[in-house]
Amino acid sequence: MVDPSSVSNTMFGKTMYGLRKLVNKPRVDDWSPMAKFFHADEALNRIARELDSFDGRRDPDRCNVLVTKLRQAQDRVLLIITEMLVSIYPLESERANRDFRAKFPDEVIHENLAGQLWFGAECLAAGSNIVGREAESERLRPLARALTKHLDSMREMLKDQALKDPSQYPDKLKDSLLYFDHLFANFEFDYVSVMVEVKSVKEYDSQQDIAVLFSEATIKAQKMGYITQEQIEYADPVMMIGLPRLAVLWALLYYPDSIKLDSSPDEMSVLFRHFQNSLIQCRSVLKVMKSFAIKELEKRLLSGNGCGDTSIEGVEKTVMDLSESNNQPEPPPLNDSGNVSDETFDKPTENQEDSGSLNDECQMEVILKGCSESKVVNVRIEDLIQFLFKRISAVSDQLQTNFSQEFRKIMKAVMRPVSDMRAYEFPGQVSHTEAVEEETGVEVQESMPLRATVGVRWVPDNDCLQCTSCGNAFTVFRRRHHCRNCGRLFCNRCSSNEMPIPELGYDSNVRVCNLCYLYKVNPFTPPIPNSEIATSSPSDVN
């Protein structure tokens, strides 16, 4: 039997909350984070109620539309919560660590990831399983339930505080936000690890070693005058192709620990694992190369010009014989700075001159297959350069083709080591006139998530006393209206058109001025500068 007193208390509490909501509800044009959260959460609840009362079997298309709206509304709510966390805890060290995202594939990290995670947590908490991963679903379910339960209670706390004072964050609310941040980060890592393959610590460290190699190659290329800072800043295409080739060459000459060429294939980075034999052959040839020939090879690798169509079949056969005698090479000794010592080069190359001709010949000692005897062969330096150019270019170019995701991350770390991706929002100003829901666009929060850092800046009411287009002064009867596309103030006659603006988050019809309407309908119409909008006088319009 239901206790009548509990029912009455519940009804009384709902009635009091409704009165507080009616009196203290934040204004729809208040752009403070907590006020935005209040309206975004209300929109989310409306969609959830409609979805709960809807029979998806009768109209599956409508059900899919509502689910899409629900996920978009969840995106917006989480985005505003993130904005609150950043404002309360501005230092990244104070918030949950999300460095694990570097291990995720590129296609996983997108702006709708948070909403997908929330949706997945709700499904897991309700008892659903990930298709084909029942055991992993059972393991994730306790965390998903803890996350959704805390999120629901935190949403109520935020809405209650928004009715009291949207600008204040009590300590209890701060602690709740921080705890949610850690819960959500843990669930993100576990959930994504179940859905896609995530790099192990060893694989990630190997990728970072290659990034260090490319970074060292970039610094060395700048010092030698091969590339300029301007080419790096503008990502010059020639430099983007030539720099990885130089990195492979210098890894064989100066940075042997970066690719671990003498280790087993399992110890090597996945980027170079399949090219181990080819790189060993290139290293063997580099040992007999003179310094002027190496410089010539560097220039050709950077420019991409092989300079010659000479057949090098004989050179390739000689190099194959040379590599047969060096299947298990000794690790090259390093000097104090960690670079290759001069002792790693063969005796014939210790006193080689820094100058010479590409037509000169150099001696290579090879061991023939099936024999223990060795012989010395003479090979033109030009042919060796051609051989190295083709082999190193092939390895570098296949890195960009076969491992495009890893290669992009490495080049991004090298070209943009410190990227500032902050986006700022213009400080919101509360209008002094009564606002209606149609003019603020709050209703479109159901159809598209408006990013907290994106939006058109509205001209404050006090800064404009007359219509921007016709110049008539605003009065009690001639009221102000904001154009949703440009944010300026117009009278009703000059802003009587309505149209959706999906790129700004307005999927339904909203008010726009006549000029913006004309430009939206006919995009080829040249836009009118701001200075010319208000040039017409009232007499001209009338």
Secondary structure, 3 states (H helix, E strand, C coil): CCCHHHHHHHHHHHHHHHHHHHHHCCCCCCCCHHHHHHHHHHHHHHHHHHHHCCCCCCCHHHHHHHHHHHHHHHHHHHHHHHHHHHHHCCCHHHCCCCHHHHHCCCCCCCCCHHHHHHHHHHHHHCCCCECCEHHHHHHHHHHHHHHHHHHHHHHHHHHHHHHHCCCCCCHHHHHHHHHHHHHHHHHHHHHHHHHCCCCCHHHHHHHHHHHHHHHHHHHHHHHCCCCCHHHHHCCCHHHHHHHHHHHHHHHHHCCHHHHCCCCCCCCCCCCCHHHHHHHHHHHHHHCCCCHHHHHHHHHHHHHCCCCCCCCCHHHHHHHHHHHHCCCCCCCCCECCCCCECHHHCCHHHCCCCCCCCCCCEEEEEEECCCCCCEEEEEEEHHHHHHHHHHHHHHHHHHHHHHCHHHHHHHHHHHHCCCCCCCCCCCCCCCCCCCCCHHHHCHHHHHCCCCCCCCCCCCCCHHHCCECCCCCCECCCCCCCEECCCCCCEECCHHHCEEEEEHHHCEEEEEEECHHHHHHHHCCCCCCCCHHHHCCCCHHHHC
